[in-house]
């Protein structure tokens, strides 16, 4: 009886102590499980607070960075305006009243720039049209199937040969269980000498 592992036998003095130890172990295990679940909950709350604080810091950093960028842009714009003002004064003093010449140069420069932009737009438009045409051609050929080494039709007329080719293709597709109900056949005959 003592050789069986599923039956526990303890002497009269040991049995109450063993049962008490088992009971105490179960209580400790339950308290430890409760403690661990509370700690995991507190850890998740702390982790959530940390992520929230990180998000706030990132938002604050991004806002300050944006403000800095805006100030830098405004500073650059002011500097550029000062430089432009100096250039205008130099042009005005150097031309001594020849504003029509200055205006012509500026208008010509602006027209050349607009012309360049128009040419670029036309180029992009022609490229886009070519790509669209290519896509339409691909779309029109997307269901094409090319079959090689198909037996020659023996029909006398081209119409009979086309009908025989279509019948052969439909039979082939039905045996493959493709689900094709109609087809159009074009024979590309290559003569070898």
Secondary structure, DSSP 8 states (H G I E B T S, - for coil): -TT-SS-----HHHHHHHHHHHHHHHHHHHHHHHHHHHHHHHHHHHHHHHHHHHHHHHHHHHHHHHHHHHHHHHHHHHHHHHHHHHHHHHHHHHHTS-HHHHHHHHHHHHHHHHHHHHHHHHHHHHHHHHHHHHHHHHHHTTT-----S------SSHHHHHHHHHHHHHHHHHHTT----------------
